[in-house]
């Protein structure tokens, strides 16, 4: 009889202990209120990416395009934020743009701008706002640059300034012929500058 009582007491004790464990396991009392698994900052970013639809199209972040132009030169185009055009799917509007052109003669052209447009069919690019470019020992500053893949040229315009070891040039427009490696410098207002330079 004594043994049965001990077994019942042990069984009752185990039952109570098991009930307490189950209660605290599935109860919220032991957890701090509003416990976050994902930080609020990350939640906001995710929410913005999911719901951030503009009238123009879908918004994408940290995109990168790469390929070859019609002359076989390799390029990489990066953007921190991009919006595709709903009506014309091949047009992409970009913010905080960086482009790198690797030419077949082992030279490299770097271009940065605040805004840009990219046509993923024709591979044409437009850079606007605080345009900066670096080619060999020259630094270029302007407000607009247009790259035409089909015509193989880069037109730089609006407050153009070029600095290198030979000095500084101000111009209205630069036309960089990628095939011929020629730079045409033009000034429309005061006609002070109008030159052709071979970059070979």
Secondary structure by P-SEA (a helix, b strand, c coil): caaaaaaaaaaaaaaaaaaaaaaaaacccccccccccccaaaaaaaaaaaccccccbbbbcbbbbbbbccccccbbbbbcbbbbbcccccbbbbcbbbbbbbccccbbbbbbcccccccccccbbbbccbbbbbcccccccccbbbbbccccbbbbbcbbbbbcccbbbbbcbbbbbccccbbbbbbccccccccccccc
